[in-house]
Amino acid sequence: AQVILSIFIFIFFVLTNWAYFATVCMDPGFLPYNWAETKKFHYTWQEQLSGLAVTEQQFDFALTKGNRPPKCSFSHTAGRFIIRADHICGWTANWIGKRNHKQFILMNLYGGLFCATLATGPFFVKNFFSLPLKFLFTGILAFSIDVSFGFSLLAVFGTTLRDLAKNRTKLHRMRDEVNDTSQLNRKLDLNETFYERKITMKASMQEVCGNSSFFSWMIPLPAFDNSLIIEDD
């Protein structure tokens, strides 16, 4: 049992770190402020840098009616549009958008499972509660932190699935919790066009995980390639 548990711990550790660093490093779906001039959905790194809005004139251009890409939000902080913006993640210091939302979901799932399997460790220590007090206290503290963190990750995973079931982003949910959407936009330093469609859970999952098989959804590989095109419904 200990050998099997160790294998699961190692697998979840690898998947958690893979998903985490993918979420951190991947482009969440940035589009330049002057997207309307090219209307592409894939840009080189040099094109992305030249497409950063830093002046009031550039901000005004991005916010002008007709210049916004479909299903995108404009972030003043990032100086760019984000495709299907969900939220800014403090753990990853990155926006969560269409291109890295899948990795964010898997980070929470595998991170929670990693903590859950790790928390079973004390049960395999013989006479755990008979250990010297200083070791027992340290072990119980580590167990409590591990369980709390794992529960938090799984709770975020569950909340994300609930939002996907309703085909809404976290920004949608935050909007529903305040009376003044403009107040929310100012708080997030964001100009957002909220959109909602009633679609199936499978179709909603495909919005962030792609049209490939369920097995591929469970691997933190990119869900979309450079051929991604966003259209109005």
C-alpha positions as CSV (number, residue, x, y, z in Angstrom):
1,A,0.0,0.0,0.0
2,Q,2.8,2.4,0.8
3,V,4.5,1.7,-2.6
4,I,1.2,2.4,-4.4
5,L,0.6,5.5,-2.4
6,S,4.1,6.8,-3.2
7,I,3.5,6.3,-6.9
8,F,0.2,8.3,-6.7
9,I,1.9,11.0,-4.7
10,F,4.7,11.3,-7.4
11,I,2.2,11.3,-10.3
12,F,0.1,14.0,-8.7
13,F,3.2,16.0,-7.8
14,V,4.4,16.0,-11.4
15,L,0.9,16.8,-12.8
16,T,0.4,19.6,-10.3
17,N,3.7,21.3,-11.1
18,W,3.2,20.8,-14.8
19,A,-0.2,22.4,-14.7
20,Y,1.0,25.2,-12.4
21,F,4.0,26.3,-14.5
22,A,1.9,26.0,-17.7
23,T,-0.7,28.3,-16.2
24,V,2.1,30.8,-15.2
25,C,4.0,30.7,-18.5
26,M,1.2,30.3,-21.0
27,D,-0.4,33.2,-22.9
28,P,-4.0,33.4,-21.5
29,G,-5.2,34.8,-24.8
30,F,-3.7,38.2,-25.0
31,L,-4.6,40.3,-28.1
32,P,-3.1,43.8,-28.8
33,Y,-5.1,46.9,-28.1
34,N,-5.2,47.7,-31.8
35,W,-6.6,44.3,-32.7
36,A,-9.1,46.0,-35.0
37,E,-6.3,46.9,-37.4
38,T,-5.3,43.3,-38.1
39,K,-8.1,41.1,-36.6
40,K,-5.9,38.1,-36.1
41,F,-6.0,35.8,-33.1
42,H,-2.3,34.8,-33.0
43,Y,0.5,37.2,-32.7
44,T,4.2,36.9,-32.4
45,W,6.0,38.0,-29.2
46,Q,7.3,41.1,-31.0
47,E,3.7,41.9,-32.2
48,Q,2.4,41.5,-28.7
49,L,4.9,44.0,-27.3
50,S,4.1,46.6,-29.9
51,G,0.4,46.1,-29.2
52,L,0.6,47.2,-25.5
53,A,-1.6,50.2,-24.7
54,V,0.3,52.7,-22.6
55,T,-1.2,56.1,-23.6
56,E,-4.7,57.5,-23.2
57,Q,-5.1,57.6,-27.0
58,Q,-4.4,53.9,-27.2
59,F,-6.8,53.1,-24.4
60,D,-9.5,55.2,-26.1
61,F,-8.8,53.3,-29.4
62,A,-9.2,49.9,-27.7
63,L,-12.4,51.0,-26.0
64,T,-14.0,52.5,-29.1
65,K,-17.1,50.7,-30.2
66,G,-16.3,48.2,-32.9
67,N,-12.7,47.8,-32.0
68,R,-13.2,45.0,-29.4
69,P,-12.5,41.4,-30.4
70,P,-15.4,39.0,-29.9
71,K,-15.7,37.6,-26.3
72,C,-12.8,39.6,-25.0
73,S,-12.2,41.9,-22.1
74,F,-9.8,44.8,-22.1
75,S,-7.4,45.1,-19.1
76,H,-5.9,48.6,-18.4
77,T,-3.2,47.0,-16.3
78,A,-2.2,44.5,-19.0
79,G,-2.8,47.0,-21.8
80,R,-4.3,44.3,-23.9
81,F,-7.5,42.3,-24.6
82,I,-7.9,38.9,-23.0
83,I,-9.9,36.2,-24.8
84,R,-12.7,34.9,-22.4
85,A,-11.1,36.6,-19.4
86,D,-11.9,34.7,-16.2
87,H,-9.9,36.4,-13.5
88,I,-6.4,37.4,-12.4
89,C,-4.8,34.6,-10.4
90,G,-2.6,35.8,-7.5
91,W,-0.9,32.3,-7.2
92,T,0.2,32.4,-10.8
93,A,0.6,36.2,-11.3
94,N,-1.2,35.8,-14.6
95,W,-4.6,36.4,-16.2
96,I,-6.7,33.2,-16.5
97,G,-8.2,33.3,-20.0
98,K,-9.2,30.9,-22.8
99,R,-5.7,29.6,-23.6
100,N,-4.7,28.7,-20.0
101,H,-8.0,28.1,-18.2
102,K,-7.6,24.4,-18.8
103,Q,-4.3,24.4,-17.1
104,F,-5.7,26.4,-14.2
105,I,-8.5,23.9,-13.7
106,L,-6.0,21.0,-13.7
107,M,-3.7,22.8,-11.3
108,N,-6.5,22.9,-8.7
109,L,-7.6,19.3,-9.4
110,Y,-4.2,17.7,-9.2
111,G,-3.0,20.0,-6.5
112,G,-6.0,19.0,-4.3
113,L,-5.4,15.3,-5.1
114,F,-1.7,15.6,-4.3
115,C,-2.5,17.2,-0.9
116,A,-5.1,14.5,-0.3
117,T,-2.7,11.6,-0.9
118,L,0.0,13.3,1.0
119,A,-2.3,13.7,4.0
120,T,-2.6,10.0,4.3
121,G,1.0,9.7,5.2
122,P,0.6,9.8,9.1
123,F,-1.8,6.8,8.9
124,F,1.2,4.7,7.6
125,V,3.5,5.8,10.5
126,K,3.4,3.1,13.2
127,N,2.3,4.5,16.6
128,F,2.0,8.0,15.2
129,F,0.3,9.3,18.2
130,S,2.9,7.8,20.5
131,L,5.7,10.0,19.0
132,P,7.5,12.5,21.2
133,L,5.4,15.7,21.6
134,K,7.6,17.9,19.5
135,F,7.4,15.5,16.5
136,L,3.7,14.9,17.1
137,F,2.9,18.6,17.2
138,T,4.9,19.2,14.0
139,G,3.2,16.3,12.2
140,I,-0.3,17.4,13.2
141,L,0.4,21.0,12.1
142,A,1.8,19.8,8.8
143,F,-1.3,17.6,8.3
144,S,-3.7,20.4,9.1
145,I,-2.0,22.8,6.7
146,D,-1.9,20.1,4.0
147,V,-5.6,19.3,4.4
148,S,-6.7,22.9,4.5
149,F,-4.7,23.8,1.3
150,G,-5.9,20.7,-0.5
151,F,-9.5,21.5,0.4
152,S,-9.1,25.0,-0.8
153,L,-7.8,23.8,-4.2
154,L,-10.6,21.3,-4.6
155,A,-13.1,24.0,-3.6
156,V,-11.8,26.2,-6.4
157,F,-11.9,23.3,-8.8
158,G,-15.6,22.7,-7.8
159,T,-16.5,26.4,-8.1
160,T,-14.9,26.5,-11.6
161,L,-16.9,23.5,-12.7
162,R,-20.0,25.1,-11.4
163,D,-19.3,28.3,-13.3
164,L,-18.6,26.2,-16.5
165,A,-21.9,24.4,-16.0
166,K,-23.6,27.9,-16.2
167,N,-21.2,29.0,-19.0
168,R,-20.0,31.9,-17.0
169,T,-16.6,33.2,-16.0
170,K,-15.7,34.4,-12.5
171,L,-16.2,37.9,-13.8
172,H,-19.8,37.0,-14.6
173,R,-20.2,35.7,-11.0
174,M,-18.6,38.8,-9.5
175,R,-20.9,41.0,-11.6
176,D,-23.9,39.2,-10.3
177,E,-22.8,39.9,-6.7
178,V,-22.7,43.7,-7.2
179,N,-25.4,46.1,-8.3
180,D,-23.1,48.4,-10.3
181,T,-21.1,46.7,-13.1
182,S,-19.1,49.9,-13.7
183,Q,-18.1,49.8,-10.1
184,L,-16.8,46.2,-10.6
185,N,-14.9,47.3,-13.7
186,R,-13.2,50.0,-11.9
187,K,-12.3,47.7,-9.0
188,L,-10.7,45.2,-11.5
189,D,-9.2,47.9,-13.7
190,L,-11.1,46.2,-16.5
191,N,-13.5,47.0,-19.3
192,E,-15.6,44.0,-19.8
193,T,-18.4,43.0,-22.2
194,F,-20.2,40.2,-20.4
195,Y,-21.8,37.5,-22.5
196,E,-23.9,34.5,-21.5
197,R,-25.2,31.6,-23.6
198,K,-27.2,28.6,-22.5
199,I,-25.2,25.7,-23.7
200,T,-24.5,22.1,-22.5
201,M,-21.8,21.3,-20.0
202,K,-19.8,19.5,-22.7
203,A,-19.9,22.5,-25.0
204,S,-18.9,24.8,-22.1
205,M,-16.0,22.5,-21.2
206,Q,-14.9,22.6,-24.9
207,E,-14.8,26.4,-24.6
208,V,-11.7,26.1,-22.4
209,C,-10.5,22.5,-23.0
210,G,-10.8,22.3,-26.7
211,N,-12.7,19.8,-28.9
212,S,-10.3,16.9,-28.3
213,S,-11.0,13.8,-26.2
214,F,-11.7,13.7,-22.5
215,F,-8.4,12.0,-22.0
216,S,-6.6,15.0,-23.5
217,W,-8.5,17.3,-21.2
218,M,-6.8,15.6,-18.3
219,I,-3.3,16.4,-19.6
220,P,-2.0,20.0,-19.1
221,L,-1.1,20.4,-22.8
222,P,-2.3,23.5,-24.7
223,A,-6.0,23.2,-25.6
224,F,-5.8,25.4,-28.7
225,D,-3.2,25.9,-31.4
226,N,-2.4,29.0,-33.5
227,S,-5.4,28.3,-35.7
228,L,-7.8,29.4,-32.9
229,I,-10.5,31.8,-34.2
230,I,-13.1,33.6,-32.0
231,E,-16.4,34.5,-33.6
232,D,-19.5,36.2,-32.3
233,D,-22.4,33.9,-31.6
